[in-house]
Amino acid sequence: MDKNKSEKITFDIIKNDEKVRAYIKAGDNALKALGFTEHSFPHVYKTAQTAASILSDLGYGERDIELVKIAGLLHDVAKDFTYERQLKIISENDIILNAVEKSEPKVVHAAAAPAVLRGEFGVSDEDILRAVRAHTLGGEDMSALQKIIYVADFTEKNRDFEEAVGIRALSYTDLDAAARLRRLAGEKNRLKGF
């Protein structure tokens, strides 16, 4: 991918980029080594599709839909890095972790991912970078793009548990309410130790 043309990136360019595919494949290989079935590409692709479908139904324009598809495909780019590698990226880029991120290593990939996207892939679109950053814990005053990636990551069509199905259905009519319920579901899961 040409690092000087990130403002012109499209979902198709990202989806077919060999480096992006290599990162996703590495994630799949890491998960398979732990005994999981293929997850990374199906999950990020379904997240992108779910986000695009919701925004389309809510009446957003083509460029917004393109941006959520890109953010959905790239949101887990640092997920399968070792925790040490994630912390190194965070330190090298002066990223500040919040209290939850400091206590829960499984969500730290969201803090590292924007730096990876900037440095490795030349992504400079701040809407994409902020959406990727917010996809695990959400945040205050989120944009529609941030909310949709936050919601779609939790509710993509392979996620068939009751909370995901309900929040996904709500997101097609009330994205704000869906994001609030997603946050409550996340907090409940953290309290349970998930």
C-alpha positions in Angstrom: 0.0 0.0 0.0 1.3 3.4 -0.9 1.8 5.3 2.4 1.4 8.6 0.7 -2.1 7.9 -0.5 -3.9 6.9 2.7 -6.6 9.6 2.2 -7.5 7.7 -0.9 -7.6 4.2 0.6 -10.6 2.1 -0.1 -12.0 -1.1 1.4 -11.0 -3.1 -1.7 -7.4 -1.8 -1.6 -7.1 -2.7 2.1 -8.8 -6.1 1.7 -6.5 -7.1 -1.1 -3.3 -5.6 0.3 -0.8 -8.4 0.8 0.6 -6.9 4.0 -2.8 -6.6 5.6 -3.6 -10.2 4.6 -0.3 -11.3 6.1 -1.2 -9.7 9.4 -4.6 -11.2 9.5 -3.1 -14.7 8.5 -0.6 -14.4 11.3 -3.4 -13.8 13.7 -5.2 -16.9 12.5 -2.0 -18.9 12.9 -1.5 -17.7 16.4 -5.1 -18.6 17.3 -4.9 -22.0 15.7 -1.7 -22.7 17.8 -3.9 -22.1 20.8 -6.5 -24.6 19.6 -9.0 -22.1 18.1 -10.5 -22.4 14.6 -9.9 -19.7 12.0 -11.1 -16.4 13.5 -9.3 -13.3 12.5 -10.3 -12.9 8.8 -13.9 -14.0 9.3 -14.3 -11.8 12.3 -12.8 -8.6 10.9 -14.6 -9.1 7.5 -17.9 -9.7 9.3 -17.3 -6.7 11.5 -16.7 -4.6 8.3 -19.9 -6.0 6.7 -22.0 -5.5 9.8 -20.8 -1.9 10.2 -21.5 -1.0 6.6 -25.0 -2.6 6.7 -26.0 -0.7 9.8 -24.7 2.7 8.5 -26.4 2.1 5.2 -29.7 1.4 6.9 -29.2 4.6 9.0 -28.8 6.6 5.8 -25.1 7.5 5.9 -23.2 8.3 2.8 -20.9 6.2 0.7 -17.7 7.6 2.1 -18.8 7.0 5.7 -19.7 3.5 4.8 -16.3 3.0 3.1 -14.5 4.3 6.2 -16.4 1.9 8.6 -15.6 -1.0 6.3 -11.9 -0.1 6.4 -11.9 0.4 10.2 -13.8 -2.9 10.6 -11.3 -4.8 8.6 -8.3 -3.2 10.4 -9.5 -3.0 14.0 -7.8 -6.1 15.3 -4.5 -5.5 13.5 -2.5 -5.7 16.8 -4.7 -8.2 18.6 -2.4 -11.2 18.1 0.8 -9.4 18.9 2.4 -10.5 22.2 1.4 -8.3 25.2 5.1 -7.2 25.4 5.0 -6.1 21.8 1.8 -4.2 22.3 3.3 -2.4 25.3 6.5 -1.6 23.4 4.4 0.0 20.6 2.4 1.9 23.2 5.6 3.1 24.9 7.3 4.1 21.7 4.3 6.1 20.6 3.6 7.8 23.9 0.1 6.4 24.2 -1.6 6.7 27.5 -3.5 3.7 28.8 -6.6 4.2 30.9 -7.2 2.2 34.1 -9.1 -0.6 32.4 -6.4 -1.0 29.8 -3.7 -1.1 32.5 -5.5 -3.9 34.3 -6.8 -5.9 31.3 -4.1 -7.0 28.8 -6.7 -8.4 26.4 -7.9 -4.9 25.5 -4.5 -3.3 25.0 -4.4 -4.2 21.3 -6.9 -1.4 20.6 -4.4 1.1 22.0 -1.5 -0.2 20.0 -3.4 -0.7 16.7 -3.6 3.0 15.5 0.2 3.3 15.8 0.6 0.1 13.8 -1.8 1.4 11.2 0.1 4.7 10.9 3.5 3.2 10.9 3.1 -0.1 9.0 0.3 0.8 6.6 0.4 4.6 6.3 -3.2 5.1 7.4 -3.6 8.7 8.4 -7.4 9.1 8.4 -8.1 10.2 12.0 -11.7 8.9 11.9 -10.4 5.4 11.1 -7.7 5.6 13.8 -10.0 6.8 16.5 -12.6 4.2 15.6 -10.0 1.4 15.9 -8.7 2.9 19.2 -12.3 2.9 20.7 -13.4 -0.6 19.5 -12.9 -2.5 22.8 -13.9 0.0 25.5 -15.7 2.8 23.7 -15.3 6.2 25.1 -16.9 9.6 25.8 -18.4 11.6 22.9 -17.8 9.0 20.3 -18.4 9.8 16.7 -20.8 7.7 14.6 -17.8 5.9 13.1 -16.4 5.1 16.5 -19.8 3.9 17.8 -20.4 1.7 14.8 -17.1 -0.1 15.0 -17.5 -0.5 18.8 -21.0 -2.0 18.3 -20.2 -4.1 15.1 -17.1 -5.7 16.7 -19.4 -7.0 19.5 -22.3 -7.9 17.3 -21.0 -9.1 13.9 -23.1 -11.8 12.4 -21.0 -14.7 13.8 -21.7 -13.5 17.3 -25.0 -15.2 18.1 -25.3 -14.9 21.9 -28.3 -13.1 23.2 -26.8 -9.7 24.0 -25.1 -9.5 20.6 -28.2 -10.3 18.7 -30.3 -7.8 20.6 -27.7 -5.0 20.4 -27.2 -5.7 16.6 -31.0 -5.4 16.0 -31.2 -2.1 18.0 -28.2 -0.6 16.2 -30.1 -0.5 12.9 -32.6 2.0 14.4 -30.8 3.6 17.3 -27.0 3.6 17.2 -26.6 5.7 20.4 -28.7 3.2 22.4 -26.9 0.3 20.9 -23.5 1.8 21.9 -24.8 2.4 25.5 -26.0 -1.2 25.8 -22.7 -2.5 24.3 -20.9 -0.6 27.0 -23.0 -2.1 29.7 -22.5 -5.6 28.3 -18.8 -5.0 28.2 -18.7 -3.9 31.8 -20.8 -6.9 32.9 -18.5 -9.2 31.1 -15.4 -7.6 32.7 -17.0 -8.1 36.1 -17.5 -11.8 35.3 -13.9 -12.1 34.2 -14.5 -12.5 30.5 
